[in-house]
C-alpha cells in the first residue's frame, strides 16, 4: 500500500511539472506602441515588445463594415474598433507563449 502512495505522489508531482513547463494560457495586459508596424509592449515590465508575427487580432480590435437599416434604408457603416497607439489591450497568451490573441481594448 505504501508503494502505491509513493507512486501516486510521484505521478502528481510529474504532472504538475509538465503543466508548469507547458506554460498554459494566461491573460496579460499590454500597451500598443505603434500601428505600422504593429507593436504591443507587455505591461509586466514594458521591455517585452510583441510584433505582428506574434499577434492574432480578433474582430473586437479591427475596423469593420456592417449593414444597418437607417430610416428604412439599408446603409453600410464603418465601425472603428481598430487599434491606436497607446491603447491598453487585453491579451491571451497561448500555450507555449509564441502567440498572443488580442482580445479587446481595456
PyMOL CGO cylinders between C-alpha atoms (Angstrom):
from pymol import cmd
from pymol.cgo import CYLINDER

trace = [
    CYLINDER, 0.00, 0.00, 0.00, 2.87, 2.39, 0.83, 0.3, 1, 1, 1, 1, 1, 1,
    CYLINDER, 2.87, 2.39, 0.83, 4.43, 1.79, -2.59, 0.3, 1, 1, 1, 1, 1, 1,
    CYLINDER, 4.43, 1.79, -2.59, 1.15, 2.82, -4.26, 0.3, 1, 1, 1, 1, 1, 1,
    CYLINDER, 1.15, 2.82, -4.26, 1.11, 6.08, -2.29, 0.3, 1, 1, 1, 1, 1, 1,
    CYLINDER, 1.11, 6.08, -2.29, 4.69, 6.91, -3.28, 0.3, 1, 1, 1, 1, 1, 1,
    CYLINDER, 4.69, 6.91, -3.28, 3.96, 6.14, -6.92, 0.3, 1, 1, 1, 1, 1, 1,
    CYLINDER, 3.96, 6.14, -6.92, 0.79, 8.27, -6.87, 0.3, 1, 1, 1, 1, 1, 1,
    CYLINDER, 0.79, 8.27, -6.87, 2.67, 11.23, -5.36, 0.3, 1, 1, 1, 1, 1, 1,
    CYLINDER, 2.67, 11.23, -5.36, 5.40, 10.87, -7.99, 0.3, 1, 1, 1, 1, 1, 1,
    CYLINDER, 5.40, 10.87, -7.99, 2.79, 10.90, -10.78, 0.3, 1, 1, 1, 1, 1, 1,
    CYLINDER, 2.79, 10.90, -10.78, 1.13, 14.02, -9.30, 0.3, 1, 1, 1, 1, 1, 1,
    CYLINDER, 1.13, 14.02, -9.30, 4.48, 15.80, -9.00, 0.3, 1, 1, 1, 1, 1, 1,
    CYLINDER, 4.48, 15.80, -9.00, 5.39, 14.92, -12.59, 0.3, 1, 1, 1, 1, 1, 1,
    CYLINDER, 5.39, 14.92, -12.59, 2.02, 16.14, -13.89, 0.3, 1, 1, 1, 1, 1, 1,
    CYLINDER, 2.02, 16.14, -13.89, 2.44, 19.49, -12.12, 0.3, 1, 1, 1, 1, 1, 1,
    CYLINDER, 2.44, 19.49, -12.12, 5.94, 19.91, -13.54, 0.3, 1, 1, 1, 1, 1, 1,
    CYLINDER, 5.94, 19.91, -13.54, 4.69, 19.14, -17.07, 0.3, 1, 1, 1, 1, 1, 1,
    CYLINDER, 4.69, 19.14, -17.07, 1.90, 21.73, -16.75, 0.3, 1, 1, 1, 1, 1, 1,
    CYLINDER, 1.90, 21.73, -16.75, 4.33, 24.39, -15.48, 0.3, 1, 1, 1, 1, 1, 1,
    CYLINDER, 4.33, 24.39, -15.48, 6.76, 23.63, -18.31, 0.3, 1, 1, 1, 1, 1, 1,
    CYLINDER, 6.76, 23.63, -18.31, 3.99, 23.72, -20.94, 0.3, 1, 1, 1, 1, 1, 1,
    CYLINDER, 3.99, 23.72, -20.94, 3.11, 27.33, -19.99, 0.3, 1, 1, 1, 1, 1, 1,
    CYLINDER, 3.11, 27.33, -19.99, -0.69, 27.16, -20.08, 0.3, 1, 1, 1, 1, 1, 1,
    CYLINDER, -0.69, 27.16, -20.08, -2.73, 30.08, -21.44, 0.3, 1, 1, 1, 1, 1, 1,
    CYLINDER, -2.73, 30.08, -21.44, -2.67, 33.27, -19.38, 0.3, 1, 1, 1, 1, 1, 1,
    CYLINDER, -2.67, 33.27, -19.38, -4.28, 36.69, -19.59, 0.3, 1, 1, 1, 1, 1, 1,
    CYLINDER, -4.28, 36.69, -19.59, -1.97, 39.68, -19.79, 0.3, 1, 1, 1, 1, 1, 1,
    CYLINDER, -1.97, 39.68, -19.79, -2.26, 43.41, -20.42, 0.3, 1, 1, 1, 1, 1, 1,
    CYLINDER, -2.26, 43.41, -20.42, -0.30, 45.37, -22.96, 0.3, 1, 1, 1, 1, 1, 1,
    CYLINDER, -0.30, 45.37, -22.96, 0.03, 48.82, -24.49, 0.3, 1, 1, 1, 1, 1, 1,
    CYLINDER, 0.03, 48.82, -24.49, 0.03, 49.48, -28.23, 0.3, 1, 1, 1, 1, 1, 1,
    CYLINDER, 0.03, 49.48, -28.23, 3.32, 51.20, -29.05, 0.3, 1, 1, 1, 1, 1, 1,
    CYLINDER, 3.32, 51.20, -29.05, 2.80, 51.60, -32.79, 0.3, 1, 1, 1, 1, 1, 1,
    CYLINDER, 2.80, 51.60, -32.79, 0.34, 50.59, -35.50, 0.3, 1, 1, 1, 1, 1, 1,
    CYLINDER, 0.34, 50.59, -35.50, 2.61, 50.47, -38.59, 0.3, 1, 1, 1, 1, 1, 1,
    CYLINDER, 2.61, 50.47, -38.59, 4.35, 48.20, -37.80, 0.3, 1, 1, 1, 1, 1, 1,
    CYLINDER, 4.35, 48.20, -37.80, 2.07, 46.82, -35.09, 0.3, 1, 1, 1, 1, 1, 1,
    CYLINDER, 2.07, 46.82, -35.09, 3.93, 46.57, -31.77, 0.3, 1, 1, 1, 1, 1, 1,
    CYLINDER, 3.93, 46.57, -31.77, 2.45, 45.87, -28.33, 0.3, 1, 1, 1, 1, 1, 1,
    CYLINDER, 2.45, 45.87, -28.33, 4.53, 46.10, -25.15, 0.3, 1, 1, 1, 1, 1, 1,
    CYLINDER, 4.53, 46.10, -25.15, 3.61, 43.71, -22.35, 0.3, 1, 1, 1, 1, 1, 1,
    CYLINDER, 3.61, 43.71, -22.35, 2.81, 45.51, -19.11, 0.3, 1, 1, 1, 1, 1, 1,
    CYLINDER, 2.81, 45.51, -19.11, 4.86, 43.08, -17.00, 0.3, 1, 1, 1, 1, 1, 1,
    CYLINDER, 4.86, 43.08, -17.00, 7.91, 45.28, -17.41, 0.3, 1, 1, 1, 1, 1, 1,
    CYLINDER, 7.91, 45.28, -17.41, 7.41, 47.08, -20.73, 0.3, 1, 1, 1, 1, 1, 1,
    CYLINDER, 7.41, 47.08, -20.73, 10.64, 45.60, -22.06, 0.3, 1, 1, 1, 1, 1, 1,
    CYLINDER, 10.64, 45.60, -22.06, 8.99, 42.78, -24.00, 0.3, 1, 1, 1, 1, 1, 1,
    CYLINDER, 8.99, 42.78, -24.00, 7.55, 44.11, -27.25, 0.3, 1, 1, 1, 1, 1, 1,
    CYLINDER, 7.55, 44.11, -27.25, 5.43, 41.83, -29.42, 0.3, 1, 1, 1, 1, 1, 1,
    CYLINDER, 5.43, 41.83, -29.42, 5.45, 42.31, -33.17, 0.3, 1, 1, 1, 1, 1, 1,
    CYLINDER, 5.45, 42.31, -33.17, 2.72, 41.46, -35.66, 0.3, 1, 1, 1, 1, 1, 1,
    CYLINDER, 2.72, 41.46, -35.66, 4.04, 37.94, -36.29, 0.3, 1, 1, 1, 1, 1, 1,
    CYLINDER, 4.04, 37.94, -36.29, 3.26, 37.03, -32.65, 0.3, 1, 1, 1, 1, 1, 1,
    CYLINDER, 3.26, 37.03, -32.65, -0.21, 38.63, -32.58, 0.3, 1, 1, 1, 1, 1, 1,
    CYLINDER, -0.21, 38.63, -32.58, -3.65, 37.37, -33.62, 0.3, 1, 1, 1, 1, 1, 1,
    CYLINDER, -3.65, 37.37, -33.62, -6.25, 40.15, -33.77, 0.3, 1, 1, 1, 1, 1, 1,
    CYLINDER, -6.25, 40.15, -33.77, -9.90, 39.50, -33.02, 0.3, 1, 1, 1, 1, 1, 1,
    CYLINDER, -9.90, 39.50, -33.02, -12.67, 41.47, -34.70, 0.3, 1, 1, 1, 1, 1, 1,
    CYLINDER, -12.67, 41.47, -34.70, -13.03, 43.42, -31.45, 0.3, 1, 1, 1, 1, 1, 1,
    CYLINDER, -13.03, 43.42, -31.45, -9.83, 45.30, -32.29, 0.3, 1, 1, 1, 1, 1, 1,
    CYLINDER, -9.83, 45.30, -32.29, -10.29, 45.73, -36.05, 0.3, 1, 1, 1, 1, 1, 1,
    CYLINDER, -10.29, 45.73, -36.05, -12.24, 48.24, -38.10, 0.3, 1, 1, 1, 1, 1, 1,
    CYLINDER, -12.24, 48.24, -38.10, -15.32, 46.57, -39.59, 0.3, 1, 1, 1, 1, 1, 1,
    CYLINDER, -15.32, 46.57, -39.59, -18.09, 47.28, -42.03, 0.3, 1, 1, 1, 1, 1, 1,
    CYLINDER, -18.09, 47.28, -42.03, -21.69, 46.46, -41.20, 0.3, 1, 1, 1, 1, 1, 1,
    CYLINDER, -21.69, 46.46, -41.20, -25.04, 46.92, -42.86, 0.3, 1, 1, 1, 1, 1, 1,
    CYLINDER, -25.04, 46.92, -42.86, -27.61, 48.88, -40.88, 0.3, 1, 1, 1, 1, 1, 1,
    CYLINDER, -27.61, 48.88, -40.88, -31.12, 50.00, -41.61, 0.3, 1, 1, 1, 1, 1, 1,
    CYLINDER, -31.12, 50.00, -41.61, -31.43, 53.74, -41.10, 0.3, 1, 1, 1, 1, 1, 1,
    CYLINDER, -31.43, 53.74, -41.10, -34.83, 55.37, -41.64, 0.3, 1, 1, 1, 1, 1, 1,
    CYLINDER, -34.83, 55.37, -41.64, -35.95, 52.43, -43.76, 0.3, 1, 1, 1, 1, 1, 1,
    CYLINDER, -35.95, 52.43, -43.76, -32.84, 52.37, -45.96, 0.3, 1, 1, 1, 1, 1, 1,
    CYLINDER, -32.84, 52.37, -45.96, -30.01, 49.87, -45.80, 0.3, 1, 1, 1, 1, 1, 1,
    CYLINDER, -30.01, 49.87, -45.80, -26.69, 51.61, -45.42, 0.3, 1, 1, 1, 1, 1, 1,
    CYLINDER, -26.69, 51.61, -45.42, -23.17, 50.36, -44.98, 0.3, 1, 1, 1, 1, 1, 1,
    CYLINDER, -23.17, 50.36, -44.98, -21.46, 51.81, -41.94, 0.3, 1, 1, 1, 1, 1, 1,
    CYLINDER, -21.46, 51.81, -41.94, -17.89, 51.59, -40.73, 0.3, 1, 1, 1, 1, 1, 1,
    CYLINDER, -17.89, 51.59, -40.73, -17.31, 50.57, -37.11, 0.3, 1, 1, 1, 1, 1, 1,
    CYLINDER, -17.31, 50.57, -37.11, -13.98, 51.98, -35.98, 0.3, 1, 1, 1, 1, 1, 1,
    CYLINDER, -13.98, 51.98, -35.98, -12.63, 49.48, -33.46, 0.3, 1, 1, 1, 1, 1, 1,
    CYLINDER, -12.63, 49.48, -33.46, -9.08, 49.47, -34.81, 0.3, 1, 1, 1, 1, 1, 1,
    CYLINDER, -9.08, 49.47, -34.81, -6.11, 49.77, -32.51, 0.3, 1, 1, 1, 1, 1, 1,
    CYLINDER, -6.11, 49.77, -32.51, -4.41, 53.09, -31.96, 0.3, 1, 1, 1, 1, 1, 1,
    CYLINDER, -4.41, 53.09, -31.96, -1.10, 53.98, -30.33, 0.3, 1, 1, 1, 1, 1, 1,
    CYLINDER, -1.10, 53.98, -30.33, -1.29, 53.98, -26.51, 0.3, 1, 1, 1, 1, 1, 1,
    CYLINDER, -1.29, 53.98, -26.51, -4.43, 51.78, -26.40, 0.3, 1, 1, 1, 1, 1, 1,
    CYLINDER, -4.43, 51.78, -26.40, -4.40, 49.36, -23.48, 0.3, 1, 1, 1, 1, 1, 1,
    CYLINDER, -4.40, 49.36, -23.48, -5.29, 45.84, -24.61, 0.3, 1, 1, 1, 1, 1, 1,
    CYLINDER, -5.29, 45.84, -24.61, -6.15, 42.51, -23.05, 0.3, 1, 1, 1, 1, 1, 1,
    CYLINDER, -6.15, 42.51, -23.05, -4.06, 39.65, -24.41, 0.3, 1, 1, 1, 1, 1, 1,
    CYLINDER, -4.06, 39.65, -24.41, -4.41, 35.89, -24.14, 0.3, 1, 1, 1, 1, 1, 1,
    CYLINDER, -4.41, 35.89, -24.14, -1.03, 34.19, -24.30, 0.3, 1, 1, 1, 1, 1, 1,
    CYLINDER, -1.03, 34.19, -24.30, -1.43, 30.82, -25.98, 0.3, 1, 1, 1, 1, 1, 1,
    CYLINDER, -1.43, 30.82, -25.98, 0.12, 27.68, -24.56, 0.3, 1, 1, 1, 1, 1, 1,
    CYLINDER, 0.12, 27.68, -24.56, 3.83, 27.76, -25.21, 0.3, 1, 1, 1, 1, 1, 1,
    CYLINDER, 3.83, 27.76, -25.21, 3.95, 31.56, -25.31, 0.3, 1, 1, 1, 1, 1, 1,
    CYLINDER, 3.95, 31.56, -25.31, 4.68, 32.10, -29.01, 0.3, 1, 1, 1, 1, 1, 1,
    CYLINDER, 4.68, 32.10, -29.01, 1.28, 33.54, -29.98, 0.3, 1, 1, 1, 1, 1, 1,
    CYLINDER, 1.28, 33.54, -29.98, -0.88, 36.18, -28.29, 0.3, 1, 1, 1, 1, 1, 1,
    CYLINDER, -0.88, 36.18, -28.29, -4.53, 36.81, -29.11, 0.3, 1, 1, 1, 1, 1, 1,
    CYLINDER, -4.53, 36.81, -29.11, -5.51, 40.47, -28.77, 0.3, 1, 1, 1, 1, 1, 1,
    CYLINDER, -5.51, 40.47, -28.77, -8.95, 40.01, -27.23, 0.3, 1, 1, 1, 1, 1, 1,
    CYLINDER, -8.95, 40.01, -27.23, -10.14, 43.56, -26.67, 0.3, 1, 1, 1, 1, 1, 1,
    CYLINDER, -10.14, 43.56, -26.67, -9.24, 47.04, -25.58, 0.3, 1, 1, 1, 1, 1, 1,
    CYLINDER, -9.24, 47.04, -25.58, -9.23, 47.53, -21.83, 0.3, 1, 1, 1, 1, 1, 1,
]
cmd.load_cgo(trace, "trace")
